[in-house]
């Protein structure tokens, strides 16, 4: 018998060498731990920045002239959306890579339209970002055993109602503690999400009184980035 690091258990040397040879090196383990810790720190920073800079109310009690996002808000919103885009591309999944391309396009169009003084009532970048966000939410619905639907479209694809989408995303936000950023367990941030959802709903359904101002755009960028993080983590859990 040979000494081995499993206290109290004796393993024949040939078996121990076989087992040890199949284990990852300490360097590999340390690298994986470091990557996980860095990812958690990035998420924590993203949540805190989003909580700090998202300033939004429900669309039925909303006046764009009351809101003026700071330069810092723009910076962090674009940063986290870009990080989310990269995280989706890292999966190598063709559907998620396509959504990542839409996030990139939407971010570029939002920046371009925001700098055009002649565009006041419609920002095409926000529409593209909201569409990308909806794609991410549908992906979560499709990979959530608790979300079921008995309706399909003409192509046989599942149809998820607004309630399905909101429930699925909130459940996975809770799973990754997206709302847990305050001493009150993030209830204020969760309220911001609920208000933003109402804006998203009006934009997706083309309602005439939907808002496309920069403040809604900044909130959209943050939620796109946070949702992309959740999807990436969910993807890795399903594809270890």
C-alpha positions in Angstrom: 0.0 0.0 0.0 1.1 3.6 -0.7 0.4 6.7 1.2 -2.3 8.8 -0.3 -4.0 12.1 0.5 -7.4 10.5 1.4 -7.1 10.2 5.1 -8.2 6.8 6.6 -8.5 5.1 3.3 -5.9 2.7 1.8 -5.8 2.5 -2.0 -3.6 0.1 -3.8 -0.7 2.0 -5.4 -1.7 1.0 -9.0 -5.2 2.1 -8.4 -4.1 5.3 -6.7 -1.7 6.2 -9.6 -4.5 5.6 -12.1 -6.9 7.8 -10.1 -4.3 10.5 -9.6 -3.4 10.5 -13.2 -7.0 11.2 -14.2 -7.4 14.1 -11.8 -6.9 17.7 -13.0 -3.7 19.4 -11.9 -3.6 21.8 -9.0 -2.8 24.5 -11.5 -6.0 23.7 -13.4 -8.1 23.7 -10.3 -6.6 27.0 -9.1 -7.3 28.5 -12.5 -10.9 27.4 -12.5 -11.4 28.7 -9.0 -9.9 32.0 -10.0 -12.2 32.3 -13.0 -15.3 31.6 -10.9 -14.2 34.2 -8.3 -13.6 36.8 -11.1 -17.0 36.1 -12.7 -18.7 36.5 -9.3 -16.9 39.8 -8.7 -17.9 41.1 -12.2 -21.5 40.1 -11.5 -21.5 41.9 -8.2 -20.1 45.1 -9.7 -22.7 44.9 -12.5 -25.6 44.5 -10.0 -24.4 47.4 -7.9 -23.8 49.7 -10.9 -27.2 48.8 -12.3 -28.9 49.4 -9.0 -27.1 52.8 -8.7 -27.8 54.0 -12.3 -31.2 52.6 -13.3 -33.6 55.4 -12.5 -37.0 54.6 -14.0 -40.7 54.6 -13.1 -43.7 52.8 -14.7 -44.6 54.1 -18.2 -48.0 55.4 -17.1 -46.3 57.7 -14.6 -43.2 58.7 -16.6 -42.0 61.9 -18.2 -38.7 61.6 -20.1 -37.9 65.2 -19.3 -37.6 64.2 -15.6 -34.6 61.9 -16.3 -31.1 62.6 -17.6 -28.7 59.7 -17.3 -25.2 60.6 -16.3 -22.1 60.0 -18.3 -21.1 57.3 -15.7 -24.5 55.6 -16.2 -23.9 55.4 -20.0 -20.4 54.1 -19.5 -21.4 51.3 -17.2 -24.5 50.4 -19.1 -22.6 49.9 -22.4 -19.8 48.1 -20.5 -22.1 45.5 -19.0 -24.0 45.0 -22.2 -20.7 44.4 -24.0 -19.6 42.0 -21.3 -22.9 40.1 -21.7 -22.4 40.0 -25.5 -18.9 38.5 -25.1 -20.2 35.9 -22.5 -22.8 34.7 -25.0 -20.2 34.4 -27.8 -18.0 32.3 -25.5 -20.7 29.6 -25.3 -20.1 28.6 -28.9 -23.9 28.1 -29.2 -25.1 29.3 -32.6 -28.4 30.7 -31.3 -26.8 32.6 -28.4 -24.1 33.9 -30.8 -26.8 35.3 -33.0 -28.4 37.1 -30.1 -24.9 38.4 -29.1 -24.7 39.9 -32.6 -28.0 41.6 -32.1 -26.8 43.0 -28.8 -23.8 44.5 -30.5 -25.9 45.9 -33.3 -28.5 47.3 -30.8 -25.7 48.9 -28.7 -24.2 50.6 -31.7 -27.5 51.9 -33.0 -28.5 53.2 -29.5 -25.2 55.1 -29.3 -25.7 56.4 -32.8 -29.3 57.5 -32.4 -28.6 59.0 -29.0 -26.1 61.4 -30.5 -28.6 62.5 -33.2 -30.6 65.5 -32.0 -33.2 65.0 -34.7 -34.2 61.6 -33.3 -36.4 62.3 -30.3 -39.3 59.8 -30.2 -37.8 56.6 -31.5 -34.4 54.9 -31.0 -34.0 51.8 -33.2 -31.2 50.6 -31.0 -33.5 50.2 -28.0 -35.9 48.1 -30.1 -33.1 45.8 -31.2 -31.9 45.5 -27.6 -35.4 44.7 -26.3 -35.7 42.0 -29.1 -32.3 40.5 -28.0 -33.5 40.5 -24.4 -36.7 38.7 -25.4 -34.6 36.1 -27.2 -32.6 35.5 -24.0 -35.8 35.2 -22.0 -37.3 32.7 -24.4 -34.1 30.7 -24.2 -34.4 30.5 -20.5 -38.1 29.4 -20.8 -37.0 26.6 -23.2 -34.5 25.4 -20.7 -36.6 25.6 -17.6 -38.6 22.4 -16.7 -40.9 24.5 -14.5 -42.1 26.6 -17.5 -44.5 24.7 -19.7 -46.8 25.7 -22.6 -49.4 23.9 -24.6 -49.4 26.4 -27.5 -47.2 26.3 -30.6 -46.9 28.4 -33.7 -47.3 27.1 -37.3 -43.7 25.8 -37.2 -44.3 23.8 -34.0 -42.3 26.2 -31.8 -43.5 26.8 -28.3 -45.3 30.1 -27.6 -44.6 31.7 -24.2 -46.9 34.4 -22.9 -45.6 37.5 -21.2 -46.4 36.0 -17.8 -44.3 32.9 -18.6 -41.3 35.1 -19.6 -41.5 37.3 -16.6 -41.8 34.4 -14.2 -38.9 32.5 -15.8 -36.6 35.4 -15.8 -37.4 36.4 -12.2 -36.9 32.8 -11.0 -33.4 32.7 -12.6 -32.6 36.2 -11.4 -33.4 34.9 -7.9 -31.3 31.8 -8.6 -28.2 34.0 -9.3 -29.2 36.6 -6.7 -29.4 39.4 -9.2 -31.8 41.3 -6.9 -29.7 40.6 -3.7 -27.8 43.9 -3.8 -29.2 45.9 -0.9 -29.7 45.5 2.8 -33.4 45.0 2.1 -32.6 42.0 -0.1 -32.9 44.1 -3.3 -36.6 44.9 -3.1 -36.0 48.4 -4.5 -34.0 46.9 -7.4 -36.7 44.4 -8.0 -39.2 47.2 -8.2 -37.0 48.9 -10.9 -37.1 45.6 -12.8 -40.9 45.5 -12.6 -41.1 49.1 -13.9 -38.7 48.4 -16.7 -40.7 45.3 -17.7 -43.7 47.5 -18.3 -41.6 49.7 -20.6 -40.3 46.5 -22.4 -43.9 45.3 -22.8 -45.1 48.5 -24.5 -42.0 48.6 -26.7 -42.4 44.9 -27.8 -46.1 45.4 -28.6 -45.6 48.7 -30.5 -47.8 50.8 -28.3 -48.0 54.4 -29.4 -47.2 55.7 -25.9 -44.0 53.6 -25.5 -40.9 55.6 -24.6 -37.6 55.3 -26.5 -35.6 57.9 -24.5 -32.0 57.5 -23.4 -33.0 56.7 -19.9 -35.1 53.7 -21.0 -32.1 52.8 -23.2 -29.6 52.8 -20.3 -31.9 50.5 -18.3 -32.3 48.2 -21.3 -28.5 47.9 -21.6 -28.1 47.0 -18.0 -30.8 44.3 -18.0 -29.5 42.9 -21.3 -26.1 42.5 -19.7 -27.4 41.0 -16.5 -29.7 38.6 -18.4 -26.8 37.5 -20.7 -24.8 36.6 -17.6 -27.7 34.5 -16.3 -28.0 32.7 -19.6 -24.3 32.1 -19.8 -24.3 30.5 -16.3 -27.4 28.5 -17.1 -25.8 27.3 -20.4 -22.6 26.1 -18.6 -24.7 24.3 -15.9 -26.5 22.4 -18.7 -23.3 21.8 -20.6 -20.6 20.9 -18.0 
